[in-house]
Amino acid sequence: MILKGNSGKALVANSNKPTGSNLPRADIATMRTYLGNLIYVLEALGYDLFSVEERTSASPQVSRLVDEPVTEAASPTLKLYSPLPKRPQDKAFLTYANGSYTLLRGSKISAKTTDTLPANVKRLREQSIENGELIDRGDYMELMRDIPFSKPSPASALVNGRSSTGYMDWLREGDGLQLGAVLGLATPTPPSED
């Protein structure tokens, strides 16, 4: 059903509408985690078959599998945060609205990077430093302008200075629920203590 809603991105040969299932809760949670991992791997490989906008406007079949489905009508904007590695008091902030993400000005960015930082994010980081949009504050860097992203993982990679899974690293403000769980892509894990 998720692919069928992405017109023009994929041709779905099976036109049958799923009837839902009577799986036990544990199996549903396992399948939700599997789906989230599958989407993450495909997106990391460059296959943008699942856009967040289509996923969040959950159909009745999908919303039966999700404890708290996020729909555009119910929650037009998500406010998210991510603490820096080894510096939980320093946080970056991200908003989700209308199918896109924005890393907000004032966000704290890791001063250190690793070799796993994706090349496109590394170029963005270097360009932002050159343009004075990413200022060195000693233990961290501070973002001086909002930066739009189409996916949460590159924003998370910029913040953490390494390859990152945005659906796991971004947490919803208020309850600390992982973005993947909010969107129904993964089984919720307990929020970390800051």
MIDOSE-1310 file (N, C-alpha, C; in nm, 2 decimals, decimal comma, always signed):
residues 194
milk	+0,08/-0,12/+0,00/+0,00/+0,00/+0,00/+0,09/+0,13/+0,00; +0,20/+0,13/+0,07/+0,28/+0,25/+0,07/+0,34/+0,28/-0,07; +0,38/+0,18/-0,14/+0,44/+0,20/-0,27/+0,33/+0,24/-0,37; +0,21/+0,19/-0,36/+0,10/+0,22/-0,45/+0,06/+0,37/-0,44
gnsg	+0,08/+0,43/-0,33/+0,05/+0,57/-0,31/+0,16/+0,67/-0,37; +0,27/+0,61/-0,41/+0,38/+0,69/-0,47/+0,37/+0,69/-0,62; +0,28/+0,75/-0,68/+0,26/+0,75/-0,82/+0,38/+0,81/-0,89; +0,42/+0,74/-1,00/+0,54/+0,78/-1,08/+0,67/+0,73/-1,03
kalv	+0,68/+0,68/-0,90/+0,80/+0,64/-0,85/+0,82/+0,49/-0,87; +0,71/+0,41/-0,87/+0,72/+0,27/-0,88/+0,59/+0,21/-0,94; +0,61/+0,11/-1,03/+0,49/+0,05/-1,08/+0,46/-0,07/-1,00; +0,34/-0,08/-0,94/+0,30/-0,19/-0,86/+0,21/-0,28/-0,94
ansn	+0,25/-0,40/-0,97/+0,18/-0,49/-1,05/+0,05/-0,55/-0,98; +0,06/-0,57/-0,85/-0,04/-0,63/-0,77/-0,14/-0,52/-0,73; -0,26/-0,52/-0,78/-0,36/-0,42/-0,75/-0,46/-0,46/-0,64; -0,43/-0,57/-0,58/-0,52/-0,62/-0,47/-0,49/-0,53/-0,34
kptg	-0,60/-0,50/-0,28/-0,60/-0,42/-0,15/-0,58/-0,52/-0,04; -0,47/-0,50/+0,05/-0,46/-0,60/+0,16/-0,57/-0,59/+0,26; -0,61/-0,70/+0,31/-0,72/-0,71/+0,41/-0,68/-0,68/+0,55; -0,55/-0,67/+0,57/-0,50/-0,65/+0,71/-0,46/-0,79/+0,76
snlp	-0,42/-0,80/+0,89/-0,38/-0,93/+0,94/-0,42/-0,94/+1,08; -0,41/-1,07/+1,13/-0,44/-1,10/+1,27/-0,31/-1,14/+1,34; -0,20/-1,08/+1,30/-0,08/-1,12/+1,36/-0,07/-1,08/+1,51; +0,00/-1,16/+1,59/+0,02/-1,12/+1,73/+0,09/-0,98/+1,74
radi	+0,08/-0,91/+1,85/+0,14/-0,78/+1,86/+0,29/-0,79/+1,84; +0,36/-0,89/+1,89/+0,50/-0,91/+1,88/+0,54/-0,92/+1,73; +0,47/-0,99/+1,65/+0,50/-1,00/+1,51/+0,47/-0,87/+1,44; +0,37/-0,80/+1,48/+0,34/-0,67/+1,42/+0,46/-0,58/+1,44
atmr	+0,51/-0,57/+1,57/+0,62/-0,49/+1,60/+0,75/-0,53/+1,52; +0,77/-0,66/+1,51/+0,88/-0,71/+1,43/+0,87/-0,66/+1,28; +0,75/-0,67/+1,23/+0,73/-0,63/+1,09/+0,75/-0,48/+1,07; +0,70/-0,41/+1,17/+0,72/-0,26/+1,17/+0,87/-0,22/+1,16
tylg	+0,95/-0,29/+1,25/+1,09/-0,27/+1,25/+1,16/-0,31/+1,12; +1,12/-0,42/+1,06/+1,17/-0,47/+0,94/+1,14/-0,37/+0,83; +1,01/-0,32/+0,82/+0,98/-0,22/+0,72/+1,06/-0,09/+0,74; +1,08/-0,04/+0,86/+1,16/+0,08/+0,88/+1,30/+0,06/+0,83
nliy	+1,36/-0,06/+0,86/+1,50/-0,09/+0,82/+1,51/-0,10/+0,67; +1,41/-0,16/+0,61/+1,40/-0,18/+0,46/+1,40/-0,04/+0,39; +1,31/+0,05/+0,44/+1,30/+0,18/+0,39/+1,43/+0,26/+0,40; +1,50/+0,25/+0,52/+1,62/+0,32/+0,55/+1,73/+0,27/+0,45
vlea	+1,74/+0,14/+0,43/+1,85/+0,09/+0,34/+1,82/+0,13/+0,20; +1,70/+0,12/+0,15/+1,67/+0,17/+0,02/+1,70/+0,31/+0,00; +1,66/+0,40/+0,09/+1,69/+0,54/+0,08/+1,84/+0,57/+0,09; +1,91/+0,49/+0,17/+2,06/+0,51/+0,17/+2,12/+0,47/+0,04
lgyd	+2,06/+0,38/-0,03/+2,11/+0,34/-0,16/+2,07/+0,43/-0,27; +1,99/+0,53/-0,24/+1,94/+0,63/-0,34/+1,81/+0,60/-0,40; +1,73/+0,50/-0,35/+1,60/+0,47/-0,41/+1,50/+0,54/-0,32; +1,45/+0,65/-0,37/+1,35/+0,73/-0,30/+1,21/+0,69/-0,34
lfsv	+1,18/+0,57/-0,30/+1,05/+0,51/-0,33/+0,94/+0,54/-0,23; +0,98/+0,58/-0,11/+0,89/+0,60/+0,00/+0,91/+0,74/+0,06; +0,83/+0,83/+0,02/+0,85/+0,97/+0,07/+0,77/+0,98/+0,20; +0,82/+1,06/+0,29/+0,76/+1,08/+0,42/+0,61/+1,13/+0,41
eert	+0,59/+1,21/+0,31/+0,45/+1,27/+0,30/+0,35/+1,16/+0,28; +0,38/+1,06/+0,19/+0,28/+0,96/+0,17/+0,27/+0,86/+0,29; +0,38/+0,84/+0,36/+0,38/+0,75/+0,47/+0,30/+0,81/+0,58; +0,31/+0,94/+0,61/+0,24/+1,00/+0,72/+0,09/+1,02/+0,70
sasp	+0,05/+1,02/+0,58/-0,10/+1,02/+0,56/-0,15/+0,88/+0,55; -0,15/+0,82/+0,67/-0,17/+0,67/+0,68/-0,31/+0,63/+0,63; -0,31/+0,52/+0,55/-0,44/+0,46/+0,51/-0,49/+0,38/+0,63; -0,62/+0,34/+0,62/-0,68/+0,26/+0,73/-0,60/+0,13/+0,76
qvsr	-0,55/+0,06/+0,65/-0,48/-0,06/+0,67/-0,35/-0,04/+0,74; -0,28/+0,07/+0,71/-0,15/+0,10/+0,78/-0,18/+0,14/+0,92; -0,28/+0,23/+0,94/-0,30/+0,28/+1,08/-0,34/+0,17/+1,18; -0,39/+0,06/+1,13/-0,41/-0,05/+1,23/-0,28/-0,11/+1,28
lvde	-0,17/-0,10/+1,21/-0,05/-0,15/+1,25/+0,03/-0,05/+1,34; -0,01/+0,08/+1,34/+0,06/+0,18/+1,40/-0,02/+0,23/+1,53; +0,05/+0,24/+1,64/-0,01/+0,28/+1,76/-0,07/+0,42/+1,75; +0,02/+0,52/+1,71/-0,02/+0,66/+1,70/+0,02/+0,71/+1,56
pvte	-0,06/+0,68/+1,46/-0,03/+0,73/+1,32/-0,03/+0,88/+1,32; +0,07/+0,94/+1,25/+0,08/+1,08/+1,23/+0,02/+1,11/+1,09; -0,08/+1,20/+1,09/-0,14/+1,24/+0,97/-0,13/+1,39/+0,96; -0,13/+1,44/+0,83/-0,11/+1,58/+0,81/-0,22/+1,66/+0,88
aasp	-0,34/+1,61/+0,89/-0,45/+1,69/+0,95/-0,43/+1,69/+1,10; -0,38/+1,57/+1,16/-0,37/+1,56/+1,30/-0,24/+1,64/+1,35; -0,13/+1,64/+1,28/-0,01/+1,70/+1,33/+0,07/+1,75/+1,21; +0,04/+1,88/+1,17/+0,10/+1,94/+1,06/+0,25/+1,96/+1,08
tlkl	+0,29/+1,98/+1,20/+0,44/+2,00/+1,22/+0,48/+1,91/+1,34; +0,60/+1,85/+1,32/+0,66/+1,77/+1,42/+0,79/+1,85/+1,47; +0,80/+1,87/+1,60/+0,92/+1,93/+1,65/+1,01/+1,82/+1,71; +1,13/+1,82/+1,66/+1,23/+1,71/+1,69/+1,36/+1,77/+1,75
yspl	+1,43/+1,68/+1,82/+1,56/+1,72/+1,87/+1,66/+1,60/+1,87; +1,79/+1,63/+1,87/+1,89/+1,53/+1,88/+2,00/+1,58/+1,96; +2,03/+1,51/+2,07/+2,15/+1,55/+2,15/+2,28/+1,51/+2,08; +2,38/+1,59/+2,10/+2,51/+1,56/+2,04/+2,57/+1,44/+2,11
pkrp	+2,65/+1,37/+2,04/+2,72/+1,25/+2,10/+2,82/+1,30/+2,21; +2,81/+1,24/+2,33/+2,89/+1,27/+2,45/+2,86/+1,41/+2,50; +2,76/+1,48/+2,45/+2,73/+1,62/+2,50/+2,57/+1,63/+2,50; +2,50/+1,55/+2,58/+2,36/+1,55/+2,58/+2,29/+1,68/+2,61
qdka	+2,37/+1,77/+2,68/+2,31/+1,91/+2,71/+2,30/+1,99/+2,58; +2,38/+1,96/+2,48/+2,38/+2,04/+2,36/+2,29/+1,96/+2,25; +2,20/+2,04/+2,20/+2,10/+1,97/+2,11/+2,09/+2,04/+1,98; +2,05/+1,97/+1,88/+2,01/+2,02/+1,75/+1,86/+2,01/+1,74
flty	+1,79/+2,10/+1,66/+1,65/+2,10/+1,65/+1,61/+2,09/+1,50; +1,51/+2,01/+1,48/+1,46/+1,98/+1,34/+1,30/+1,99/+1,35; +1,25/+2,05/+1,24/+1,10/+2,05/+1,23/+1,07/+1,97/+1,10; +0,95/+1,90/+1,11/+0,90/+1,83/+0,99/+0,76/+1,90/+0,96
angs	+0,74/+1,94/+0,84/+0,62/+2,00/+0,79/+0,60/+1,98/+0,64; +0,49/+1,94/+0,60/+0,46/+1,93/+0,45/+0,56/+1,84/+0,38; +0,60/+1,73/+0,44/+0,69/+1,64/+0,37/+0,83/+1,67/+0,37; +0,88/+1,78/+0,44/+1,02/+1,81/+0,44/+1,06/+1,85/+0,58
ytll	+1,19/+1,85/+0,60/+1,26/+1,87/+0,72/+1,34/+2,00/+0,72; +1,35/+2,07/+0,83/+1,43/+2,19/+0,84/+1,51/+2,18/+0,97; +1,65/+2,19/+0,95/+1,74/+2,19/+1,06/+1,74/+2,34/+1,10; +1,71/+2,37/+1,23/+1,69/+2,51/+1,27/+1,82/+2,58/+1,32
rgsk	+1,82/+2,71/+1,29/+1,92/+2,80/+1,33/+1,94/+2,79/+1,48; +2,06/+2,79/+1,53/+2,09/+2,78/+1,67/+2,12/+2,64/+1,71; +2,10/+2,54/+1,62/+2,13/+2,40/+1,65/+2,28/+2,38/+1,68; +2,31/+2,30/+1,77/+2,44/+2,26/+1,80/+2,48/+2,15/+1,71
isak	+2,60/+2,15/+1,66/+2,66/+2,06/+1,56/+2,79/+2,00/+1,62; +2,81/+1,87/+1,61/+2,94/+1,81/+1,66/+3,06/+1,88/+1,59; +3,16/+1,91/+1,67/+3,28/+1,97/+1,62/+3,37/+1,87/+1,55; +3,35/+1,74/+1,58/+3,43/+1,63/+1,53/+3,35/+1,56/+1,42
ttdt	+3,42/+1,51/+1,32/+3,36/+1,42/+1,22/+3,44/+1,29/+1,21; +3,38/+1,19/+1,15/+3,44/+1,06/+1,13/+3,44/+1,04/+0,98; +3,51/+0,93/+0,94/+3,52/+0,90/+0,79/+3,39/+0,84/+0,74; +3,29/+0,81/+0,83/+3,16/+0,76/+0,78/+3,07/+0,87/+0,74
lpan	+3,11/+1,00/+0,76/+3,02/+1,11/+0,72/+3,00/+1,11/+0,57; +2,88/+1,10/+0,52/+2,85/+1,09/+0,38/+2,91/+1,21/+0,30; +2,96/+1,19/+0,18/+3,03/+1,29/+0,10/+2,95/+1,42/+0,08; +2,82/+1,40/+0,05/+2,73/+1,52/+0,03/+2,71/+1,60/+0,16
vkrl	+2,71/+1,54/+0,27/+2,69/+1,61/+0,40/+2,83/+1,67/+0,43; +2,94/+1,61/+0,40/+3,07/+1,67/+0,43/+3,08/+1,80/+0,34; +3,04/+1,79/+0,22/+3,05/+1,91/+0,13/+2,96/+2,02/+0,19; +2,84/+1,99/+0,23/+2,75/+2,09/+0,29/+2,81/+2,15/+0,42
reqs	+2,87/+2,07/+0,50/+2,94/+2,12/+0,62/+3,05/+2,21/+0,59; +3,14/+2,17/+0,49/+3,25/+2,26/+0,45/+3,20/+2,39/+0,40; +3,10/+2,38/+0,31/+3,05/+2,50/+0,25/+2,99/+2,60/+0,36; +2,92/+2,54/+0,45/+2,86/+2,61/+0,56/+2,96/+2,68/+0,65
ieng	+3,07/+2,62/+0,67/+3,18/+2,68/+0,75/+3,24/+2,79/+0,67; +3,27/+2,77/+0,54/+3,32/+2,87/+0,45/+3,23/+3,00/+0,45; +3,10/+2,98/+0,44/+3,01/+3,09/+0,43/+2,98/+3,15/+0,56; +3,04/+3,11/+0,67/+3,01/+3,16/+0,80/+2,87/+3,12/+0,86
elid	+2,82/+3,02/+0,81/+2,69/+2,97/+0,85/+2,70/+2,86/+0,96; +2,82/+2,81/+0,98/+2,85/+2,71/+1,09/+2,97/+2,77/+1,16; +2,95/+2,81/+1,29/+3,05/+2,88/+1,36/+3,11/+2,79/+1,47; +3,24/+2,78/+1,48/+3,31/+2,70/+1,58/+3,29/+2,77/+1,72
rgdy	+3,24/+2,69/+1,81/+3,22/+2,74/+1,95/+3,31/+2,66/+2,05; +3,42/+2,59/+2,00/+3,51/+2,52/+2,08/+3,47/+2,37/+2,09; +3,38/+2,33/+2,19/+3,33/+2,20/+2,20/+3,23/+2,15/+2,10; +3,17/+2,25/+2,04/+3,06/+2,22/+1,94/+3,06/+2,33/+1,83
melm	+2,98/+2,32/+1,73/+2,96/+2,43/+1,63/+2,82/+2,47/+1,64; +2,79/+2,59/+1,60/+2,65/+2,64/+1,60/+2,61/+2,68/+1,46; +2,49/+2,64/+1,43/+2,43/+2,67/+1,30/+2,37/+2,81/+1,30; +2,40/+2,89/+1,20/+2,36/+3,03/+1,20/+2,24/+3,05/+1,10
rdip	+2,19/+2,95/+1,03/+2,07/+2,96/+0,94/+2,00/+2,83/+0,94; +1,87/+2,84/+0,90/+1,79/+2,72/+0,88/+1,84/+2,65/+0,75; +1,85/+2,51/+0,75/+1,88/+2,44/+0,64/+1,77/+2,33/+0,61; +1,71/+2,34/+0,49/+1,61/+2,24/+0,45/+1,67/+2,11/+0,41
fskp	+1,60/+2,00/+0,44/+1,64/+1,86/+0,40/+1,51/+1,79/+0,36; +1,53/+1,70/+0,26/+1,42/+1,62/+0,22/+1,40/+1,49/+0,30; +1,51/+1,45/+0,38/+1,51/+1,33/+0,46/+1,57/+1,37/+0,60; +1,54/+1,29/+0,70/+1,60/+1,32/+0,83/+1,74/+1,27/+0,85
spas	+1,79/+1,17/+0,77/+1,92/+1,12/+0,80/+2,03/+1,21/+0,76; +2,03/+1,28/+0,65/+2,14/+1,38/+0,62/+2,15/+1,49/+0,73; +2,04/+1,53/+0,78/+2,04/+1,63/+0,89/+2,10/+1,58/+1,01; +2,07/+1,45/+1,04/+2,13/+1,39/+1,16/+2,28/+1,36/+1,14
alvn	+2,32/+1,33/+1,02/+2,46/+1,31/+0,99/+2,54/+1,44/+1,01; +2,48/+1,55/+0,96/+2,54/+1,68/+0,98/+2,56/+1,71/+1,13; +2,46/+1,69/+1,21/+2,46/+1,71/+1,35/+2,56/+1,63/+1,42; +2,57/+1,50/+1,39/+2,65/+1,40/+1,46/+2,79/+1,39/+1,40
grss	+2,82/+1,44/+1,28/+2,95/+1,43/+1,22/+2,99/+1,29/+1,18; +2,88/+1,21/+1,15/+2,90/+1,07/+1,11/+2,78/+1,02/+1,04; +2,79/+0,91/+0,97/+2,67/+0,85/+0,91/+2,57/+0,82/+1,03; +2,44/+0,85/+0,99/+2,34/+0,84/+1,10/+2,21/+0,80/+1,04
tgym	+2,13/+0,74/+1,13/+1,99/+0,70/+1,09/+1,90/+0,80/+1,15; +1,85/+0,89/+1,07/+1,77/+1,00/+1,12/+1,64/+0,95/+1,19; +1,58/+0,84/+1,14/+1,46/+0,79/+1,20/+1,48/+0,74/+1,34; +1,61/+0,71/+1,38/+1,64/+0,66/+1,51/+1,69/+0,78/+1,60
dwlr	+1,77/+0,87/+1,54/+1,84/+0,97/+1,61/+1,76/+1,09/+1,65; +1,66/+1,12/+1,56/+1,57/+1,24/+1,60/+1,46/+1,19/+1,69; +1,44/+1,27/+1,79/+1,34/+1,24/+1,90/+1,23/+1,35/+1,90; +1,11/+1,31/+1,92/+1,00/+1,41/+1,93/+1,01/+1,48/+2,06
egdg	+1,00/+1,62/+2,05/+0,99/+1,70/+2,17/+0,87/+1,66/+2,25; +0,89/+1,66/+2,38/+0,77/+1,63/+2,47/+0,78/+1,49/+2,53; +0,80/+1,39/+2,44/+0,80/+1,25/+2,49/+0,92/+1,17/+2,46; +1,01/+1,23/+2,37/+1,14/+1,16/+2,34/+1,12/+1,04/+2,25
lqlg	+1,01/+1,02/+2,19/+0,98/+0,91/+2,10/+1,06/+0,93/+1,97; +1,13/+0,82/+1,92/+1,21/+0,82/+1,80/+1,12/+0,85/+1,68; +1,17/+0,93/+1,59/+1,10/+0,97/+1,47/+1,04/+0,85/+1,39; +1,12/+0,74/+1,38/+1,07/+0,62/+1,31/+0,95/+0,56/+1,38
avlg	+0,94/+0,57/+1,51/+0,83/+0,52/+1,59/+0,71/+0,61/+1,57; +0,73/+0,74/+1,57/+0,63/+0,84/+1,55/+0,56/+0,82/+1,41; +0,64/+0,79/+1,31/+0,59/+0,77/+1,17/+0,54/+0,63/+1,15; +0,56/+0,54/+1,25/+0,51/+0,40/+1,23/+0,61/+0,32/+1,16
latp	+0,74/+0,35/+1,15/+0,83/+0,28/+1,08/+0,92/+0,18/+1,16; +0,91/+0,20/+1,29/+0,99/+0,12/+1,38/+0,92/+0,10/+1,52; +0,96/+0,00/+1,59/+0,91/-0,03/+1,72/+0,97/+0,08/+1,81; +0,89/+0,14/+1,89/+0,94/+0,24/+1,99/+1,04/+0,18/+2,08
tpps	+1,15/+0,26/+2,11/+1,25/+0,22/+2,21/+1,24/+0,32/+2,32; +1,27/+0,28/+2,44/+1,26/+0,38/+2,55/+1,35/+0,50/+2,53; +1,30/+0,62/+2,56/+1,38/+0,74/+2,53/+1,50/+0,74/+2,62; +1,62/+0,79/+2,57/+1,74/+0,80/+2,65/+1,73/+0,91/+2,75
ed	+1,80/+0,89/+2,86/+1,80/+0,99/+2,97/+1,90/+1,09/+2,93; +1,86/+1,22/+2,93/+1,95/+1,33/+2,89/+2,02/+1,39/+3,01
